[in-house]
Amino acid sequence: MSSFSVKFLAPPILQNSSFYSKNTRLHATPPAQTAAPVPSAVVEGGDGVERLEPRVEKREGYWVLKEKFRKGINPQEKVKIASEPMKFFIENGIEDLAKIPIEDLDKLKDTKDDVDVRLKWLGLFHRRKNHYGRFMMRLKLPNGVTTSAQTRYLASVIKKYGKEGCADVTTRQNWQIRGVVLPDVPEILKGLDEVGLTSLQSGMDNVRNPVGNPLAGIDPDEIVDTRPYTNLLSQFITANSRGNTDVTNLPRKWNVCVIGSHDLYEHPHINDLAYMPATKNGRFGFNLLVGGFFSPKRCAEAIPLDAWVPADDVIPLCKAVLEAYRDLGTRGNRQKTRMMWLIDELGVEGFRSEVEKRMPQQELERSSSEDLVQTQWERRDYLGVHPQKQEGFSFVGLHIPVGRVQADDMDELARLADEYGSGELRLTVEQNIIIPNVENSKLDALLNEPLLKERFLPEPHILLKGLVACTGNQFCGQAIIETKARALQVTEDVGRLVSVTRPIRMHWTGCPNTCGQVQVADIGFMGCMTRDENGKPCEGADVYLGGRIGSDSHLGEIYKKSVPCKDLVPVVVEILVNKFGAVPREREEGEE
């Protein structure tokens, strides 16, 4: 068997151009604000503070934590109180900040907090430790849909940064571009707006990119087209890219997805809110799952809220859940501020009651028994060529090795989308890209394009198909180990030693924050520091096993702790042989 190798390159991004409509931008007008719920008589800590009293109040257009709830709050909450992060966008504070050298910004605590914390509300992440003075910029990309024009624009941004610039497809179906310097940000923001993109509210205590079915609208077996819902959610969350201050001061980050297929490509069990398609008395709508999350100290699967909403109430329900979390979530230990901790504290019925109080009519129907997702469905592979529901057209799924893309790649992807498809690209949570709406008569020519032959293969090596990796310590200061290049190298080495008959989902994450979502993988690798056989410190990984996705989802558990990275190949080989039926290549060749 020939080995496989990959060079790293850079990214793209998007807007909603559709095969079926003309660049229509959906607008979601937030429902009128409902009155705050009447506090119950639950008393917290004997200090006379009622637990169900909202902890925040609106002042001068922004939600802030009340003084009486500020005891014991975490440092990030103090940063928000000291200066409102959204002012950089809404009051155009970024213009002035961008004119100051970053070395000068570092001299004062407040402006240093601007650089390292508050700018995350604008989607800007300073890579202080490993990329000083440069930022990663995260885009909103509802449903992972982007256009060739957006992709070219993002390519033009990173191209100017040379080897410092690249892009990644993320595990939330969007783009992150790297190498950005602060003086360029005002101009980049204008360019994003011109192509229908925004980076607003994509970091820190905000709602992250709404995830949907990457095959929405083209899948012959889809349950519902998720694009209208994810677009409306994104437009509501950002107030049509103007900034929605009602949901920008959450206790922690918050994830949402809309399920559109039996395959559960969207991973509902790891989202704070998941809309699961279900009918009720002849009406189409969604049952609701809540509370799924990962953190260094705890990982939890989403649980049923025992609630169903008609399709028209997707936005009011999202607003009500966010308001309940914003109002009542605790703001102390950051490891205990995700929404599931609030659900645990109030009980699912108590949390449901708080959501219900914040619905427009203060009513919430119980869940429906008419689920539309087929639980015995076998998850389909979207890589390669597959027929669409539109006769005469196909989509082509491309494998993007660990999600890394370079500017030239992005330009080429844009060209292919225009020449062979409808000028559209789809991103997936497995860090891959789909070209939809390809006329069948053009398939052979597309498959013979150099990019699909040399870098982004429609049919990659079987062990590469399920490979996912976070940024790693190449750029991220929190990552303990390098992930992307190592993930590819370990997979290549393992592929030389064993043969497998089905894809194995292997995820890599550089630290316990688990951006690489190792707990949902067949085999997961979480970066750590350990010691080698000589007792010297070295990069290592905790190995996870048994994560499942789909209707029988299950989070993986620790299989072996603190394995030096140089010793991972034999460990993976052993797991594949003993747990996944892999055959050692020596035995396979001997049998032939």
HUCOR-V649798 format. One record per residue. PHI is phi in whole degrees, 0 to 359 (* if undefined). OMEGA is omega in radians with two decimals (* if undefined). D_LAST is the distance of its C-alpha to the last C-alpha in Angstrom with 2 decimals. Layout:
# HUCOR-V649798
phi=(PHI PHI)
omega=(OMEGA OMEGA)
d_last=(D_LAST D_LAST)
This chain:
# HUCOR-V649798
phi=(* 284 281 238 216 220 264 274 222 237 251 229 201 205 205 256 257 239 295 248 213 260 37 278 262 280 240 247 277 301 301 303 293 272 294 297 294 290 299 272 268 283 256 254 66 71 263 84 272 284 300 268 284 304 271 240 215 268 227 52 90 235 275 228 286 296 303 289 253 267 288 75 285 280 302 295 295 295 296 295 292 296 200 291 298 291 297 299 263 295 254 58 292 294 300 287 299 292 274 261 304 296 296 286 297 288 283 243 301 295 285 296 295 302 293 269 234 296 294 294 292 262 79 250 241 288 263 304 288 245 208 307 83 242 237 268 245 258 261 276 213 306 69 72 265 220 251 296 295 295 297 295 297 297 299 294 293 283 299 290 266 58 291 283 259 197 218 228 277 262 281 245 66 223 257 235 251 233 101 298 249 302 302 275 299 304 291 298 300 295 296 300 299 295 259 83 244 212 253 295 57 253 220 54 273 227 281 277 304 293 264 218 293 295 258 304 84 237 277 300 249 292 276 206 286 278 300 301 286 291 295 297 299 294 293 295 300 256 51 54 66 260 103 255 292 293 231 254 236 275 294 195 293 208 246 221 215 238 273 236 219 292 285 54 302 275 56 299 288 246 251 295 218 233 267 254 299 200 260 210 52 82 256 272 190 218 284 238 250 221 95 291 193 241 204 300 261 200 234 220 277 297 237 294 273 55 212 227 233 294 304 292 256 301 287 305 292 301 299 294 296 296 293 298 292 300 288 247 297 281 227 266 305 298 282 230 241 292 298 298 295 292 298 300 292 276 83 299 289 294 295 302 299 292 295 301 299 262 287 308 258 54 225 211 288 289 297 262 272 264 298 261 281 279 289 267 295 269 301 270 270 268 289 92 262 218 290 270 290 280 300 88 235 223 248 235 272 249 276 254 307 46 77 274 224 254 302 297 299 295 299 291 299 297 298 296 297 287 285 247 240 246 78 233 232 240 260 238 288 268 71 246 226 243 261 268 62 266 297 302 291 259 299 299 295 297 294 265 294 305 299 277 268 248 234 253 281 291 233 285 308 301 284 279 304 254 272 227 212 287 299 76 282 300 233 277 288 275 290 272 232 283 243 296 297 294 302 294 293 298 296 296 297 296 298 284 261 224 245 242 254 214 298 242 280 244 244 239 225 280 202 294 293 51 299 278 54 295 288 260 272 300 228 238 233 251 299 204 262 218 232 276 294 262 80 271 299 205 289 216 208 276 261 255 215 97 293 231 240 101 294 255 304 202 279 288 231 301 255 206 264 54 273 305 302 292 256 287 303 297 295 293 301 299 296 296 289 279 250 234 71 292 244 303 294 297 291 299 291 295 291 287)
omega=(3.10 3.11 3.12 3.10 -3.05 2.97 3.10 3.06 -3.03 -2.79 2.97 2.97 -2.83 3.06 -3.10 2.96 -3.05 3.05 -2.98 -3.11 -3.06 2.99 3.13 3.12 -3.13 -3.13 3.12 3.09 -3.12 3.10 3.13 -3.09 3.13 -3.14 3.11 -3.12 3.10 -3.11 3.06 -3.06 3.09 -3.09 -3.07 2.95 3.10 -3.11 3.10 3.14 3.14 -3.01 -3.05 2.99 3.09 -3.08 -3.13 3.06 -3.09 3.10 3.09 3.06 -3.12 3.07 -3.13 3.13 3.13 -3.10 -3.05 3.12 -3.04 3.12 3.07 -3.14 -3.09 -3.08 -3.13 3.08 3.12 3.11 3.13 3.14 -3.10 -3.14 -3.09 -3.09 -3.06 3.12 3.10 3.13 -3.02 -3.14 3.03 3.12 -3.11 -3.13 -3.13 -3.11 -3.07 -3.12 -3.05 3.09 -3.06 3.09 3.10 3.10 -3.12 -3.05 -3.13 -3.10 -3.05 -3.14 3.02 3.06 3.05 -3.06 -2.99 -3.06 -2.97 -3.14 3.09 3.04 3.06 3.14 -3.10 -3.08 3.13 3.14 -3.00 -2.97 -3.01 -3.05 -2.98 3.11 3.13 -3.04 2.85 3.08 -3.12 -3.11 2.90 -3.11 -3.04 3.12 3.12 -3.10 3.10 -3.13 3.09 3.14 3.11 -3.13 3.11 -3.14 3.13 3.08 -3.13 3.13 -3.05 -3.10 -3.09 -3.11 3.07 -3.08 3.10 -3.03 3.04 3.13 3.10 2.87 -3.03 3.09 2.96 2.91 3.11 -3.14 2.89 3.09 -2.99 3.09 -3.06 3.05 -2.98 -3.14 -3.12 -2.96 -3.14 3.14 3.10 3.14 3.10 3.12 3.09 -3.12 -3.11 3.13 3.05 3.13 3.00 3.02 -3.00 3.03 -3.10 3.12 3.12 -2.93 -3.09 3.05 -3.12 -3.03 3.10 -3.08 3.10 -3.13 -3.14 3.11 -3.07 3.07 -3.11 -3.05 3.12 -3.07 -3.09 3.08 -3.14 3.06 -3.05 -3.02 3.11 -3.09 -3.14 3.06 3.12 3.10 -3.12 3.13 3.06 -3.06 -3.11 -3.07 -3.14 3.09 3.06 -3.14 -3.13 -3.06 3.10 -3.06 -3.13 3.07 3.07 3.08 -3.12 3.13 -3.01 -3.07 -3.13 3.06 3.06 -3.07 -3.11 -3.11 3.11 -3.07 -3.10 3.09 -3.03 3.13 -3.07 -3.02 3.12 3.12 3.07 3.07 3.10 3.09 -3.10 -3.03 -3.14 3.05 3.11 -3.13 3.08 -3.14 3.08 3.10 -3.04 2.81 -2.99 2.95 -3.10 2.89 -3.13 3.11 3.01 2.97 -3.13 -3.05 -3.08 3.00 -3.09 3.05 3.10 -3.12 3.13 3.05 -3.01 -3.14 3.09 3.06 3.01 -3.07 -3.12 -3.08 3.13 -3.12 3.09 3.13 3.11 3.14 -3.12 3.12 -3.14 3.14 3.10 3.12 3.12 -3.04 -2.92 -3.10 -3.14 -3.03 3.09 3.13 -3.08 3.10 -3.11 -3.10 3.04 -2.95 -3.13 3.10 3.08 3.10 3.10 -3.07 -3.10 -2.95 -3.05 3.13 3.09 3.09 3.12 3.13 3.13 3.06 -3.12 3.14 -3.08 3.02 -3.09 3.13 -3.10 3.10 3.13 -3.11 3.05 -3.06 3.13 3.07 -3.05 3.09 -3.14 3.11 3.10 -3.01 -3.13 -3.09 3.07 -3.05 -3.09 3.08 3.14 3.08 -3.10 -3.06 -3.14 3.14 3.07 3.03 3.08 -3.06 3.09 -3.12 3.10 2.95 -3.09 3.12 -3.10 3.08 3.11 -3.03 -3.10 2.96 -3.06 -3.10 3.09 -3.07 -3.14 3.08 -3.09 3.08 -3.12 3.07 3.10 3.12 -3.14 3.12 3.13 -3.01 -3.04 -3.09 -3.09 -3.11 -3.07 3.02 3.09 3.06 -3.12 -3.13 3.03 3.05 3.10 -3.08 3.11 2.97 -3.13 2.95 3.09 3.07 -3.09 -3.14 -3.12 -3.02 -3.09 -3.14 3.12 -3.10 3.12 3.08 -3.10 -3.10 -3.12 3.11 -2.96 -3.00 -3.04 -2.97 3.00 3.13 -3.11 3.02 -3.01 3.13 3.11 -3.00 -3.07 -3.08 3.13 3.10 3.07 -3.10 -3.09 -3.01 3.01 3.14 -2.99 -3.13 3.13 -3.10 -3.13 -3.10 2.98 -3.02 -2.93 3.14 -3.13 3.12 3.13 -3.10 3.13 -3.14 3.10 -3.13 3.12 -3.13 3.09 -3.02 -3.11 3.08 3.10 -3.08 3.11 3.12 3.07 -3.11 3.13 -3.11 3.12 3.03 -3.01 -3.09 -3.11 3.06 2.99 3.02 3.10 3.02 -3.09 -3.08 3.11 -3.07 2.94 3.07 -3.13 -3.13 3.14 -3.06 3.08 2.97 3.14 3.12 3.12 -3.07 3.11 3.12 3.14 3.12 3.12 3.08 3.14 3.14 2.89 -3.07 3.10 -3.10 2.91 3.08 3.11 3.05 -3.08 -3.06 3.10 -3.05 3.14 3.12 -3.13 -3.12 -3.13 3.08 3.13 -3.07 2.92 3.07 3.06 -3.07 -3.14 -3.13 -3.03 -3.05 3.13 3.09 3.14 3.10 3.13 3.13 -3.10 3.13 -3.03 -3.03 -3.01 3.03 3.11 -3.13 3.07 -3.05 3.10 -3.13 -3.13 -3.12 3.12 -3.13 3.13 *)
d_last=(13.35 16.98 19.52 22.59 26.18 29.55 33.14 35.94 38.64 41.51 42.91 44.69 47.11 48.88 51.48 51.47 51.27 50.15 48.82 51.53 54.53 56.32 55.88 57.80 58.30 58.69 61.54 61.86 65.39 65.38 67.39 70.80 70.75 71.61 74.03 72.75 72.30 75.11 74.18 73.78 75.43 72.35 73.54 71.25 71.90 75.58 76.55 77.87 75.07 73.83 70.04 69.88 72.16 70.29 69.69 69.95 72.72 73.16 75.22 75.92 72.95 70.36 69.28 70.03 69.83 73.23 75.00 75.10 71.28 70.70 70.84 67.55 65.67 62.69 63.03 61.47 64.16 66.82 65.49 65.78 69.32 70.41 69.53 68.04 64.65 64.99 68.06 65.84 64.88 67.76 70.48 68.56 68.64 65.52 67.67 69.75 66.95 64.89 67.79 67.79 65.61 63.06 64.45 67.80 66.30 64.84 68.33 69.50 67.82 68.47 66.98 64.09 63.43 63.61 60.79 58.54 59.29 61.49 59.65 56.67 58.76 58.37 54.61 54.98 53.25 54.39 51.62 54.14 51.90 49.23 50.73 54.50 56.62 53.75 52.94 50.11 51.43 49.97 50.55 51.23 48.82 49.32 46.25 44.41 45.92 47.00 48.23 47.51 51.04 50.48 47.19 48.91 51.77 49.60 47.77 51.20 52.17 49.28 49.14 52.50 51.19 48.67 46.02 47.80 47.18 44.12 43.37 41.14 40.20 41.16 40.10 43.34 42.44 44.76 45.11 46.19 47.40 47.93 50.30 53.43 56.75 59.80 62.20 59.87 59.60 62.70 61.58 57.99 59.39 61.47 58.51 56.45 59.32 59.58 56.01 56.31 54.54 55.77 54.72 57.51 57.06 53.37 53.64 55.31 57.24 56.50 54.44 51.09 49.41 49.34 45.76 44.93 42.20 40.53 40.23 43.91 45.54 42.44 40.28 40.50 40.16 42.41 45.18 47.62 47.80 48.14 49.48 53.16 53.06 51.29 53.61 56.64 55.52 55.08 58.42 60.16 58.68 59.82 62.90 61.59 60.65 64.20 63.45 63.90 65.70 65.70 62.06 61.77 63.00 60.50 59.90 56.31 53.66 52.82 49.86 49.96 47.57 47.90 45.17 44.49 41.23 39.45 36.67 39.11 37.88 41.17 40.47 43.82 43.50 43.89 46.97 50.64 51.33 48.93 50.17 48.27 49.10 51.10 53.90 57.16 59.79 58.47 58.33 55.25 54.86 52.87 52.50 52.47 50.33 51.82 51.23 47.55 47.13 45.41 47.35 46.94 48.82 47.79 45.40 46.40 45.14 47.61 49.67 51.56 55.10 56.14 57.34 56.81 58.25 58.69 57.00 60.36 60.57 57.41 59.56 62.42 59.96 58.16 61.58 62.74 59.70 60.03 63.75 63.32 60.86 63.06 66.21 65.06 62.02 62.66 62.69 62.48 59.25 56.73 54.01 55.98 57.12 54.34 55.44 53.72 56.09 59.00 57.51 57.11 60.70 62.30 59.98 58.13 61.23 63.49 61.32 61.17 64.97 65.29 63.05 65.12 68.35 67.10 66.16 68.76 70.16 69.26 67.15 63.44 61.97 59.79 56.08 54.98 52.80 51.56 48.51 46.69 43.33 40.88 39.58 36.46 35.36 31.76 32.03 30.97 29.26 31.85 29.66 28.94 31.08 32.96 35.96 39.33 42.10 43.98 43.05 41.54 40.51 37.39 36.75 34.06 32.87 32.11 30.41 32.86 31.16 33.24 36.10 37.42 39.07 41.30 44.36 42.76 39.95 42.66 44.55 41.46 40.64 44.27 44.06 40.98 42.72 45.77 44.16 41.59 42.89 46.28 46.72 45.27 42.47 41.34 40.29 38.30 38.47 34.86 36.16 34.79 36.74 36.99 38.63 40.35 42.18 40.10 41.04 38.07 39.20 38.67 35.17 33.34 35.77 35.44 31.65 31.96 34.44 33.47 34.00 31.36 28.93 29.50 30.91 31.33 28.16 28.35 24.63 23.90 20.84 20.50 21.76 24.73 25.94 27.83 29.00 32.79 34.98 38.74 40.78 40.42 42.84 42.55 45.39 46.17 48.58 47.60 43.90 43.08 39.78 38.17 35.79 34.59 33.05 31.78 30.14 28.21 27.27 26.14 24.06 22.41 21.77 20.36 18.05 16.50 15.86 14.75 13.47 16.04 16.49 20.22 22.81 24.35 27.98 28.71 32.38 34.19 37.94 40.01 42.60 43.74 45.25 41.72 42.03 38.23 38.51 36.03 37.30 35.81 32.28 29.28 29.35 32.49 33.66 37.44 38.78 40.93 42.20 41.04 40.93 38.27 37.80 40.95 43.02 43.30 43.40 40.35 38.86 36.88 35.89 36.43 33.24 33.80 31.63 31.98 33.90 33.81 35.29 36.60 38.89 37.56 37.92 37.95 38.40 35.91 37.08 36.74 33.64 34.25 37.21 37.79 34.35 34.78 33.00 31.29 29.69 28.48 24.84 23.87 26.11 24.42 20.92 22.35 23.97 20.99 18.90 21.93 23.69 21.40 18.12 16.14 12.82 12.79 10.56 10.07 8.73 6.55 5.14 5.39 3.79 0.00)
